[in-house]
Amino acid sequence: MKRFGLGAILVAAISLPAQDLKEFEKRVTEFTLANGLHFIVVERHDAPVVSFHTYVNAGSVDDPTGQTGLAHMFEHMAFKGSETIGTRDWAAEKKALDEIEEIYGRLDAERDKGPKADASRISLLEAQLKIAIDHAQAYVEPNEFSRIIEENGGVDMNADTSLDHTEYFYSLPSNRAELWFLLESQRFLHPVFREFYKERDVVMEENRMRVESSPQGRLLEDFTATAFEAFPYRNPPGGWNSDTQNLRVAEARAFFEKYYAPANIVIAMVGDIEPAEARRLAERYFGSMAARPLPPAIVTRDPEPSGPRTVVVESRNQPLLVIGYHRPDQYDPDDPVFDVISMILSSGRTGMMYKELVEQKHIALEAEAIATYPDGRYPNLFLFFLVPGRGHTVEENQKALDDLLGRFLATPVDSETLNRVKTKVRASVIRRLDSNAGLASSLASAHAGYGDWRKLFTEIDDLNKVTAADVARVARQCFVTKSRTVAYTVNPGGGAR
């Protein structure tokens, strides 16, 4: 049978998404294990490689109050191996890990006494805790999990924790596919939380570098915490350091048990693999995972904005300006309209912002619009990010952007611009699906986010339906002063911003 290249199939989606979906479906196999774990398999036999993508419907937005950073911590733990990988003697290591928790429990109990705590006892327990952690470290085989993957030809191994989800992914030669099933199942069947407190320090250092060493990171952190009054999008993905430095293994284990339920996970694999074999291996390695209920939905929502908000961050570096407007979540019927608006305003050198603020007025070095920030599963923000040019201020840039938006709201978008933008957005969808890894990621995220990977194709249909009237209506609803948050940097010496 002749095999058609996936790129050719997907390009056809630009004009014939419905017909193309029927063709693409022939290459897709789906199955769900009895425990609720869902698999999506796409055959591509062009090269002897398979890309694997595990998508967990849990991110930092799910961190419990006072325990921000847990989702990110478990991402780190997932690379530490299992009871058989990453250890020199699991029985002895487990005993040493239990001792750490016992000492830490006594330390926390003493600290919890507040002003009645015995300072000398705290110092003694802290010293004992350090000795116990060093003792457990002696049983660790560092980086063995990653080394096994690399020694077997694995590439692009990584993970990512966002606000809404956590992903684990890498590619292997197709004759090593069973190794992936073994390793991935073991780290979710038997997480060991080794080196937890060492990794806790790593996460805190990552947080510090993201903020203290990055003026943009500090500005965005303060901006986001101000724009969201109640909803946990206000928390940074890595957590607040005051929370993270107090995280315990028991809390991480509870997070895993609650959110890493099989029915809350989607796994996609794309490449040189037979669906029947994939199902056999899935049953063998993942079938023993116990079914658990889905975690409860987040009920917290931000109240309606009562007026504009402003954030000022001191920085001696390049001045920066961020402006955000509240918008609905990705499930709103107008979601594709926001994508079109962002592309009209900011699509490289052809976007209105670049042409006017960078090329014509020369007041900005960078001008960008982002349709969805910081994530999309819940009500979020339409974001503008501007970097003033030398000799120009954030005030000047904000006024220029306000003027541009005023004209954008008053003038209907012409058909030529609308069609050009739609073509660009469609092309970005196609590029996202061109590689095995990109397709596996998109399939898993679409199914996890919308309950059906076919959203990858129907979103093109939705995009084609966007009209100039839709653009004008949604822009008028979104870009209102009442729902706006503005954040900018200012020189601590009091100079002009």
BELFEN-V126844 format. One record per pair of residues at least 24 apart in sequence whose C-alpha atoms are under 10 Angstrom apart, sorted by the first residue. I is the first residue (numbers start at 0). J is the second residue. If there is no record, write none. Layout:
((I;J) (I;J))
This chain:
((2;43) (2;44) (2;45) (3;43) (3;45) (4;43) (4;44) (4;45) (4;433) (5;42) (5;43) (5;45) (5;432) (5;433) (5;434) (5;435) (5;438) (6;429) (6;430) (6;432) (6;433) (6;434) (7;429) (7;433) (8;429) (9;426) (9;428) (9;429) (9;430) (9;432) (9;433) (9;456) (10;425) (10;426) (10;428) (10;429) (10;430) (10;432) (10;433) (11;429) (12;425) (12;426) (12;428) (12;429) (12;456) (12;457) (12;459) (12;460) (13;421) (13;422) (13;424) (13;425) (13;426) (13;428) (13;429) (13;456) (13;459) (13;460) (13;463) (14;425) (14;459) (14;460) (14;463) (15;456) (15;459) (15;460) (16;455) (16;456) (16;457) (16;458) (16;459) (16;460) (17;456) (17;457) (17;459) (17;460) (19;456) (20;453) (20;455) (20;456) (20;457) (23;453) (23;456) (24;453) (26;274) (27;269) (27;274) (28;273) (28;274) (28;275) (28;277) (28;278) (29;267) (29;274) (29;278) (30;274) (30;277) (30;278) (30;281) (31;261) (31;262) (31;265) (31;278) (31;281) (31;282) (32;261) (32;262) (32;278) (32;281) (32;282) (32;285) (32;286) (32;287) (32;288) (32;290) (33;261) (33;262) (33;282) (33;285) (33;286) (33;287) (33;288) (33;289) (33;290) (34;260) (34;261) (34;262) (34;285) (34;286) (34;287) (34;288) (34;289) (34;290) (34;291) (34;292) (35;260) (35;261) (35;262) (35;263) (35;264) (35;265) (35;286) (35;288) (35;289) (35;290) (35;291) (35;292) (35;293) (36;260) (36;261) (36;262) (36;263) (36;264) (36;265) (36;266) (36;281) (36;285) (36;286) (36;288) (36;290) (37;261) (37;262) (37;263) (37;264) (37;265) (37;266) (37;267) (37;281) (37;443) (37;446) (37;447) (38;264) (38;265) (38;266) (38;267) (38;268) (38;274) (38;277) (38;278) (38;281) (38;443) (38;446) (39;265) (39;266) (39;267) (39;268) (39;269) (39;274) (39;277) (39;278) (39;439) (39;442) (39;443) (39;446) (39;452) (40;266) (40;267) (40;268) (40;269) (40;270) (40;272) (40;273) (40;274) (40;275) (40;277) (40;278) (40;439) (40;442) (41;267) (41;268) (41;269) (41;270) (41;271) (41;272) (41;273) (41;274) (41;435) (41;438) (41;439) (41;442) (42;268) (42;269) (42;270) (42;271) (42;272) (42;273) (42;274) (42;435) (43;269) (43;270) (43;271) (43;272) (43;273) (43;435) (44;173) (44;269) (44;270) (44;271) (44;272) (44;273) (45;270) (45;271) (46;172) (46;173) (46;270) (46;271) (47;171) (47;172) (47;173) (47;174) (47;175) (47;270) (47;271) (47;272) (48;152) (48;153) (48;170) (48;171) (48;172) (48;173) (48;174) (48;175) (48;176) (48;269) (48;270) (48;271) (48;272) (48;435) (49;153) (49;169) (49;170) (49;171) (49;172) (49;173) (49;174) (49;175) (49;176) (49;179) (49;268) (49;269) (49;270) (49;271) (49;272) (49;435) (49;436) (49;439) (50;153) (50;154) (50;155) (50;168) (50;169) (50;170) (50;171) (50;172) (50;173) (50;176) (50;179) (50;267) (50;268) (50;269) (50;270) (50;271) (50;272) (50;434) (50;435) (50;436) (50;437) (50;438) (50;439) (50;440) (51;156) (51;167) (51;168) (51;169) (51;170) (51;171) (51;176) (51;179) (51;180) (51;183) (51;266) (51;267) (51;268) (51;269) (51;270) (51;435) (51;436) (51;439) (51;440) (51;443) (52;158) (52;166) (52;167) (52;168) (52;169) (52;170) (52;265) (52;266) (52;267) (52;268) (52;269) (52;436) (52;437) (52;438) (52;439) (52;440) (52;441) (52;442) (52;443) (52;444) (53;158) (53;165) (53;166) (53;167) (53;168) (53;169) (53;183) (53;264) (53;265) (53;266) (53;267) (53;268) (53;439) (53;440) (53;443) (53;444) (54;158) (54;159) (54;164) (54;165) (54;166) (54;167) (54;168) (54;263) (54;264) (54;265) (54;266) (54;267) (54;439) (54;440) (54;442) (54;443) (54;444) (54;445) (54;446) (54;447) (54;448) (55;160) (55;163) (55;164) (55;165) (55;166) (55;167) (55;258) (55;259) (55;260) (55;261) (55;262) (55;263) (55;264) (55;265) (55;266) (55;443) (55;444) (55;447) (56;163) (56;164) (56;165) (56;166) (56;258) (56;259) (56;260) (56;262) (56;263) (56;264) (56;265) (56;293) (56;294) (56;444) (56;447) (56;448) (57;160) (57;161) (57;162) (57;163) (57;164) (57;165) (57;166) (57;254) (57;255) (57;257) (57;258) (57;259) (57;263) (57;264) (57;294) (58;159) (58;160) (58;161) (58;162) (58;163) (58;164) (58;165) (58;166) (58;236) (58;258) (59;160) (59;161) (59;162) (59;163) (59;164) (59;165) (59;231) (59;232) (59;234) (59;235) (59;236) (59;237) (59;238) (60;161) (60;162) (60;163) (60;164) (60;230) (60;231) (60;232) (60;233) (60;234) (60;235) (60;236) (60;238) (60;297) (60;374) (60;377) (61;162) (61;163) (61;164) (61;231) (61;232) (61;254) (61;258) (61;294) (61;295) (61;296) (61;297) (62;162) (62;231) (62;234) (62;236) (62;238) (62;251) (62;254) (63;231) (63;250) (63;254) (64;231) (64;234) (64;242) (65;238) (65;239) (65;241) (65;242) (65;243) (65;245) (65;246) (66;238) (66;239) (66;240) (66;241) (66;242) (66;243) (66;244) (66;245) (66;246) (66;247) (66;250) (66;251) (66;254) (67;231) (67;234) (67;235) (67;236) (67;237) (67;238) (67;239) (67;240) (67;241) (67;242) (67;243) (67;244) (67;245) (67;246) (68;160) (68;199) (68;202) (68;203) (68;206) (68;234) (68;235) (68;236) (68;237) (68;238) (68;239) (68;240) (68;242) (68;243) (68;244) (68;246) (68;251) (69;199) (69;236) (69;237) (69;238) (69;242) (69;243) (69;246) (69;247) (69;248) (69;250) (69;251) (69;252) (69;253) (69;254) (69;255) (70;160) (70;161) (70;162) (70;163) (70;164) (70;165) (70;236) (70;237) (70;238) (70;251) (70;254) (70;255) (70;258) (71;158) (71;159) (71;160) (71;161) (71;162) (71;165) (71;199) (71;202) (71;236) (71;237) (71;238) (71;243) (71;251) (72;160) (72;192) (72;195) (72;196) (72;198) (72;199) (72;201) (72;202) (72;237) (72;238) (72;243) (72;246) (72;248) (72;251) (73;160) (73;165) (73;190) (73;192) (73;195) (73;198) (73;248) (73;251) (73;252) (73;254) (73;255) (74;157) (74;158) (74;159) (74;160) (74;165) (74;166) (74;167) (75;158) (75;159) (75;160) (75;192) (75;194) (75;195) (75;198) (75;199) (75;201) (75;202) (76;186) (76;190) (76;191) (76;192) (76;193) (76;194) (76;195) (76;198) (76;199) (76;251) (77;144) (77;158) (77;167) (77;183) (77;185) (77;186) (77;187) (77;189) (77;190) (77;191) (77;192) (77;193) (78;142) (78;143) (78;144) (78;145) (78;157) (78;158) (78;167) (78;182) (78;183) (78;186) (78;190) (78;192) (78;193) (79;139) (79;140) (79;141) (79;142) (79;143) (79;144) (79;145) (79;186) (79;190) (79;191) (79;192) (79;193) (79;194) (79;195) (79;198) (80;139) (80;140) (80;141) (80;142) (80;143) (80;144) (80;145) (80;182) (80;183) (80;185) (80;186) (80;187) (80;189) (80;190) (80;191) (80;192) (80;193) (81;144) (81;182) (81;183) (81;184) (81;185) (81;186) (81;187) (81;188) (81;189) (81;190) (81;191) (81;192) (81;193) (82;185) (82;186) (82;189) (82;190) (82;191) (82;193) (83;185) (83;189) (83;191) (84;139) (84;140) (84;141) (84;142) (84;143) (84;144) (84;147) (84;182) (84;185) (84;186) (85;138) (85;139) (85;140) (85;141) (85;142) (85;143) (85;144) (85;145) (85;146) (85;191) (85;193) (86;136) (86;137) (86;138) (86;139) (86;140) (86;141) (86;142) (86;143) (86;193) (87;137) (87;138) (87;139) (87;140) (87;141) (88;137) (88;138) (88;139) (88;140) (89;138) (89;139) (89;191) (90;138) (91;135) (91;138) (92;134) (92;135) (92;136) (92;137) (92;138) (92;139) (92;191) (92;193) (93;135) (93;138) (93;191) (93;193) (94;135) (95;131) (95;132) (95;133) (95;134) (95;135) (95;136) (95;137) (95;138) (96;131) (96;132) (96;134) (96;135) (96;136) (96;191) (96;192) (96;193) (96;194) (96;195) (96;248) (97;131) (97;135) (98;128) (98;131) (98;132) (98;134) (98;135) (99;127) (99;128) (99;129) (99;130) (99;131) (99;132) (99;133) (99;134) (99;135) (99;196) (99;248) (100;128) (100;131) (100;132) (100;247) (100;248) (100;249) (101;128) (101;131) (102;127) (102;128) (102;129) (102;131) (103;127) (103;128) (103;129) (103;131) (103;247) (104;247) (107;245) (132;193) (132;194) (132;195) (132;196) (132;197) (133;194) (135;193) (135;194) (136;193) (136;194) (136;197) (138;193) (139;193) (139;194) (141;194) (144;182) (144;186) (147;178) (147;182) (148;175) (148;178) (148;179) (148;182) (151;175) (151;178) (153;179) (155;436) (160;236) (160;237) (161;235) (161;236) (161;237) (161;373) (161;374) (162;231) (162;232) (162;233) (162;234) (162;235) (162;236) (162;237) (162;372) (162;373) (162;374) (162;375) (162;376) (163;232) (163;236) (163;373) (163;374) (163;375) (163;376) (163;377) (163;448) (164;264) (164;374) (164;376) (164;444) (164;447) (164;448) (165;264) (166;264) (166;265) (166;266) (166;440) (166;443) (166;444) (167;266) (167;440) (168;266) (168;267) (168;268) (168;436) (168;439) (168;440) (169;436) (170;268) (170;269) (170;270) (170;435) (170;436) (171;270) (172;270) (172;271) (173;270) (173;271) (173;272) (173;273) (174;271) (174;272) (176;268) (176;271) (176;272) (176;276) (176;277) (176;280) (177;276) (177;277) (177;280) (177;281) (177;284) (179;280) (179;284) (180;277) (180;280) (180;281) (180;282) (180;283) (180;284) (180;285) (181;280) (181;281) (181;283) (181;284) (181;285) (182;284) (183;284) (183;285) (184;281) (184;283) (184;284) (184;285) (184;286) (184;287) (184;288) (185;284) (185;285) (185;288) (187;255) (187;256) (187;259) (187;260) (187;261) (187;285) (187;288) (188;259) (188;284) (188;285) (188;287) (188;288) (188;289) (189;288) (190;252) (190;255) (191;248) (191;252) (192;248) (192;249) (192;251) (192;252) (193;248) (195;246) (195;247) (195;248) (195;251) (196;244) (196;245) (196;246) (196;247) (196;248) (199;240) (199;243) (199;244) (199;245) (199;246) (199;247) (200;240) (200;243) (200;244) (202;237) (202;238) (202;240) (202;243) (202;244) (203;237) (203;238) (203;239) (203;240) (203;241) (203;242) (203;243) (203;244) (204;237) (204;240) (205;237) (206;235) (206;236) (206;237) (206;238) (206;239) (206;240) (206;243) (207;237) (207;239) (207;240) (209;237) (213;314) (213;316) (214;312) (214;313) (214;314) (214;315) (214;316) (214;317) (214;318) (214;319) (214;488) (215;314) (215;316) (215;317) (215;318) (215;319) (215;320) (215;321) (215;384) (215;487) (215;488) (217;312) (217;313) (217;314) (217;488) (218;310) (218;311) (218;312) (218;313) (218;314) (218;319) (218;320) (218;321) (218;486) (218;487) (218;488) (219;310) (219;312) (219;320) (219;321) (219;373) (219;384) (219;486) (219;487) (221;310) (221;311) (221;312) (221;486) (221;487) (222;308) (222;309) (222;310) (222;311) (222;312) (222;321) (222;322) (222;323) (222;484) (222;485) (222;486) (222;487) (223;310) (223;323) (223;372) (223;373) (223;380) (223;484) (223;486) (224;310) (225;308) (225;309) (225;310) (225;484) (225;485) (225;486) (226;301) (226;304) (226;307) (226;308) (226;309) (226;310) (226;322) (226;323) (226;324) (226;325) (226;379) (226;380) (226;482) (226;483) (226;484) (226;485) (226;486) (227;300) (227;301) (227;302) (227;304) (227;325) (227;378) (227;379) (227;380) (227;484) (228;300) (228;301) (228;302) (228;303) (228;304) (229;299) (229;300) (229;301) (229;302) (230;297) (230;298) (230;299) (230;300) (230;301) (230;302) (230;377) (230;378) (230;379) (231;297) (231;299) (231;300) (231;301) (232;301) (232;372) (232;373) (232;374) (232;377) (232;378) (232;379) (233;373) (235;373) (236;373) (256;291) (256;292) (256;294) (257;291) (257;292) (257;293) (257;294) (257;295) (258;291) (258;292) (258;293) (258;294) (258;295) (259;291) (259;293) (259;294) (260;288) (260;289) (260;290) (260;291) (260;292) (260;293) (260;294) (261;285) (261;286) (261;288) (261;289) (261;290) (261;291) (261;292) (261;293) (262;290) (262;291) (262;292) (262;293) (262;294) (262;447) (263;291) (263;292) (263;293) (263;294) (263;447) (264;293) (264;443) (264;446) (264;447) (265;442) (265;443) (265;444) (265;445) (265;446) (265;447) (265;448) (266;439) (266;440) (266;442) (266;443) (266;444) (266;446) (266;447) (267;436) (267;438) (267;439) (267;440) (267;441) (267;442) (267;443) (267;444) (267;446) (268;435) (268;436) (268;438) (268;439) (268;440) (268;442) (268;443) (269;434) (269;435) (269;436) (269;437) (269;438) (269;439) (269;440) (269;442) (270;434) (270;435) (270;436) (270;438) (270;439) (271;435) (297;377) (300;377) (300;378) (301;378) (301;379) (303;481) (303;482) (304;480) (304;481) (304;482) (304;483) (304;484) (305;481) (305;482) (306;479) (306;480) (306;481) (306;482) (306;483) (306;484) (307;479) (307;480) (307;481) (307;482) (307;483) (307;484) (307;485) (308;480) (308;481) (308;482) (308;483) (308;484) (308;485) (308;486) (309;483) (309;484) (309;485) (309;486) (309;487) (310;484) (310;485) (310;486) (310;487) (310;488) (311;485) (311;486) (311;487) (311;488) (311;489) (312;486) (312;487) (312;488) (312;489) (312;490) (312;491) (313;487) (313;488) (313;489) (313;490) (313;491) (313;492) (313;493) (314;487) (314;488) (314;489) (314;490) (314;491) (314;492) (315;488) (315;489) (315;490) (315;491) (315;492) (315;494) (316;488) (316;489) (316;490) (317;386) (317;387) (317;388) (317;389) (317;488) (317;489) (317;490) (317;496) (318;385) (318;386) (318;387) (318;388) (318;389) (318;391) (318;392) (318;393) (318;487) (318;488) (318;489) (318;490) (318;495) (318;496) (319;363) (319;365) (319;384) (319;385) (319;386) (319;387) (319;388) (319;392) (319;393) (319;396) (319;486) (319;487) (319;488) (319;489) (319;496) (320;366) (320;383) (320;384) (320;385) (320;386) (320;387) (320;392) (320;393) (320;394) (320;396) (320;397) (320;485) (320;486) (320;487) (320;488) (320;489) (320;496) (321;367) (321;368) (321;382) (321;383) (321;384) (321;385) (321;386) (321;393) (321;397) (321;484) (321;485) (321;486) (321;487) (321;488) (322;368) (322;380) (322;381) (322;382) (322;383) (322;384) (322;385) (322;397) (322;400) (322;483) (322;484) (322;485) (322;486) (322;487) (323;368) (323;369) (323;370) (323;371) (323;372) (323;379) (323;380) (323;381) (323;382) (323;383) (323;384) (323;477) (323;478) (323;482) (323;483) (323;484) (323;485) (323;486) (324;370) (324;372) (324;379) (324;380) (324;381) (324;382) (324;383) (324;476) (324;477) (324;478) (324;479) (324;480) (324;481) (324;482) (324;483) (324;484) (324;485) (325;371) (325;372) (325;378) (325;379) (325;380) (325;381) (325;382) (325;476) (325;477) (325;478) (325;479) (325;481) (325;482) (325;483) (325;484) (326;370) (326;371) (326;372) (326;375) (326;377) (326;378) (326;379) (326;380) (326;381) (326;382) (326;473) (326;476) (326;477) (326;478) (326;482) (327;371) (327;375) (327;376) (327;377) (327;378) (327;379) (327;380) (327;381) (327;477) (328;371) (328;374) (328;375) (328;376) (328;377) (328;378) (328;379) (328;380) (329;371) (329;374) (329;375) (329;376) (329;377) (329;378) (329;379) (329;448) (329;449) (330;375) (330;376) (330;377) (330;378) (330;448) (330;449) (331;376) (331;377) (331;378) (332;461) (333;461) (333;462) (333;465) (333;469) (333;470) (333;472) (333;473) (334;370) (334;371) (334;375) (334;458) (334;461) (334;462) (334;473) (335;370) (335;424) (335;458) (335;459) (335;460) (335;461) (335;462) (335;463) (335;464) (335;465) (335;469) (335;470) (336;370) (336;461) (336;462) (336;464) (336;465) (336;466) (336;467) (336;469) (336;470) (336;471) (336;472) (336;473) (336;474) (337;369) (337;370) (337;371) (337;381) (337;465) (337;469) (337;470) (337;473) (337;474) (337;477) (338;368) (338;369) (338;370) (338;371) (338;381) (338;420) (338;421) (338;424) (338;462) (338;470) (339;370) (339;417) (339;418) (339;420) (339;421) (339;423) (339;424) (339;462) (339;465) (339;466) (339;467) (339;469) (339;470) (340;368) (340;369) (340;370) (340;381) (340;407) (340;412) (340;417) (340;420) (340;469) (340;470) (340;471) (340;473) (340;474) (341;367) (341;368) (341;369) (341;370) (341;371) (341;381) (341;382) (341;383) (341;420) (342;367) (342;368) (342;369) (342;370) (342;416) (342;417) (342;419) (342;420) (342;421) (342;423) (342;424) (343;368) (343;407) (343;412) (343;416) (343;417) (343;419) (343;420) (343;421) (343;470) (344;368) (344;369) (344;383) (344;403) (344;404) (344;407) (344;420) (345;369) (345;370) (345;383) (346;420) (346;423) (346;424) (349;416) (349;419) (349;420) (350;416) (350;420) (351;403) (351;404) (351;407) (352;383) (352;385) (352;399) (352;400) (352;403) (352;404) (355;399) (355;400) (355;403) (356;385) (356;387) (356;388) (356;396) (356;399) (356;400) (356;403) (357;386) (357;387) (357;388) (360;399) (361;387) (361;388) (361;389) (361;391) (362;386) (362;387) (362;388) (362;389) (362;390) (362;391) (362;392) (362;393) (362;395) (362;396) (362;399) (363;387) (363;388) (363;389) (363;390) (363;391) (363;392) (363;393) (363;395) (363;396) (363;399) (364;388) (364;389) (364;391) (366;396) (366;400) (375;448) (376;448) (376;449) (380;477) (380;482) (380;483) (380;484) (381;477) (381;478) (381;483) (382;483) (382;484) (382;485) (383;485) (384;486) (384;487) (385;487) (386;487) (387;496) (390;495) (390;496) (391;495) (391;496) (392;489) (392;495) (392;496) (393;486) (393;487) (393;488) (393;489) (393;495) (393;496) (394;487) (394;495) (394;496) (395;496) (397;485) (397;487) (401;478) (404;474) (404;475) (404;478) (405;475) (405;478) (407;470) (407;471) (407;474) (407;475) (408;470) (408;471) (408;472) (408;473) (408;474) (408;475) (408;478) (409;471) (409;475) (410;467) (410;471) (411;467) (411;468) (411;469) (411;470) (411;471) (412;466) (412;467) (412;468) (412;470) (412;471) (413;467) (414;466) (414;467) (416;467) (417;463) (417;465) (417;466) (417;467) (417;470) (418;463) (418;465) (418;466) (421;459) (421;462) (421;463) (421;464) (421;465) (422;462) (422;463) (424;459) (424;462) (425;458) (425;459) (425;460) (425;462) (425;463) (426;459) (428;455) (428;456) (428;458) (428;459) (429;455) (429;456) (429;459))
